[in-house]
Amino acid sequence: MAKPSGRAYIRAFPFPNVRNPAMAKLQSLETFSLHETENGYRLLVSAVGGDALYVEITPAQMDDIIESLEAAMGGEAEEGVEEDEAF
């Protein structure tokens, strides 16, 4: 089994309008905001010097994003234990 590289990867969602996502230009995140809507969430993402992108996210997709971020950050914190107390 290969050893992890130390880099965390977040589960990817399909890119319907990009033929080869590996060839997409990587841009640095400038800002993001998340707003709850009647049907889920609206995420605004903007890159440094780039255009803003609005994305509609279903509640199930939000759960997947949260799980992916928790996994990338080393797992979920124990309930009832503050971060300082965990060490």
C-alpha positions in Angstrom: 0.0 0.0 0.0 1.3 3.4 -0.9 2.1 5.9 1.9 0.0 9.0 2.0 1.9 12.0 0.6 0.8 14.3 3.4 -1.5 16.3 1.1 -5.2 16.0 1.8 -7.5 15.8 -1.1 -11.2 16.7 -1.0 -13.6 14.4 -2.8 -14.2 15.8 -6.3 -17.6 16.4 -7.8 -18.2 16.1 -11.5 -17.2 19.0 -13.8 -20.0 18.9 -16.4 -18.6 21.9 -18.5 -14.9 21.1 -18.3 -13.6 18.4 -20.6 -10.4 17.8 -18.6 -10.4 19.2 -15.1 -6.7 18.5 -14.7 -6.0 21.0 -17.5 -8.1 23.8 -15.7 -6.0 26.7 -14.6 -5.5 26.7 -10.8 -6.3 30.0 -9.2 -5.9 31.2 -5.6 -9.0 31.7 -3.6 -9.8 35.3 -2.7 -13.2 35.1 -1.1 -16.1 32.8 -0.5 -19.5 33.2 1.1 -22.3 30.7 1.8 -26.0 31.5 2.1 -28.8 29.2 2.9 -31.7 29.1 0.4 -35.1 27.4 0.3 -33.6 24.4 -1.6 -30.1 24.2 0.0 -27.2 26.6 -0.2 -25.7 29.1 -2.6 -21.9 29.4 -2.6 -20.0 32.3 -4.0 -16.4 31.7 -4.8 -14.0 34.2 -6.3 -10.4 33.8 -7.3 -7.7 36.5 -7.0 -8.0 38.6 -10.1 -10.8 36.4 -11.4 -14.5 36.3 -11.8 -17.0 35.3 -9.2 -18.8 31.9 -9.5 -22.1 31.2 -7.9 -22.9 27.5 -7.2 -26.1 26.0 -6.0 -25.5 23.1 -3.5 -28.1 20.6 -2.3 -28.2 19.6 1.4 -26.7 16.2 0.5 -23.8 17.8 -1.4 -23.2 20.1 1.6 -23.0 17.0 3.8 -20.4 15.5 1.4 -18.4 18.7 1.4 -18.4 18.9 5.2 -17.3 15.2 5.5 -14.5 15.8 2.9 -13.3 18.9 4.8 -13.3 17.0 8.1 -11.4 14.2 6.6 -8.8 16.6 5.1 -8.4 18.3 8.5 -7.8 15.0 10.3 -11.2 14.0 11.4 -14.0 15.2 13.5 -13.4 16.7 16.9 -14.7 14.8 19.9 -18.1 16.0 21.1 -18.0 18.1 24.3 -14.2 18.5 24.2 -12.8 21.9 23.2 -9.7 21.9 21.0 -7.4 23.1 23.8 -8.6 20.3 26.0 -8.0 17.6 23.4 -4.2 17.8 23.8 
